[in-house]
Amino acid sequence: MSTVIVDVPRTLYDEAVRRGGLDIGELVVDALVKALNLDPEVAVRVRLELAVKYLNEGRELIDKDPVQASEKLHKAAEEVVKALAQHYDLKDVLGRVEGRGGRWTVTDLARAVAAIADRLGKWFEEAWDTANYLHVWGGFHEAKLDSELVRRRLPDIERMIQEAQKILGGEGKE
C-alpha cells in the first residue's frame, strides 16, 4: 500500500492530540470513504489494506520500539474488526457508529467482535483480547511489554488478518 502525505495545519493537529490523540490518518480515510460515497465492499478493502499496513509496520517495530509496535498491531486488529463489521453488515453497530459521524467507541468494537466471533469462532474474540492487551499494556497507556512479549502476541493479530483475507477474497495482501 502506498501512502500519500497530506498537509494538516499544526493548530488542527495539536487540537487532535489534545483531545486524546485522534488518529489524523484514520480521520482522513473515514472522511474520504464517506465523501466519495464508496461502495461498502470498496470501503472494506480499504480497511483491510490498512490492517495489512499496520501489521507490517508493527512487525518491523517489535525489536526497535515495542510500544509503537503494540499500537500498530492493535490498530491492525481494529481495522480488521471494522472491515468485517462492514462486510457482515452489522447494522446495529454500524448504525450507532454512523449516528456519531463514523466515530467508533470501545463498546462498538466489542459488540462487533462478539458478532464476528459468533460467525468465526471464539478464537476471534480471544485474538481481539490479545490486541487490546497490546494496546493497554504494551502501548502508550502503560508501556510495560518488551519486544519478546509483543512478539508472542503477533500470531493472533496475523491470524485475524489472514482469516479476513480469506473471507474477503484475499484483498489487502501482505
Secondary structure, DSSP 8 states (H G I E B T S, - for coil): ---------HHHHHHHHHTT---HHHHHHHHHHHHTT--HHHHHHHHHHHHHHHHHHHHHHTTT-HHHHHHHHHHHHHHHHHHHHHHTT-HHHHHHHHHTTT---HHHHHHHHHHHHHHH-HHHHHHHHHHHHIIIIISTTT----HHHHHTTHHHHHHHHHHHHHHTTSTT--
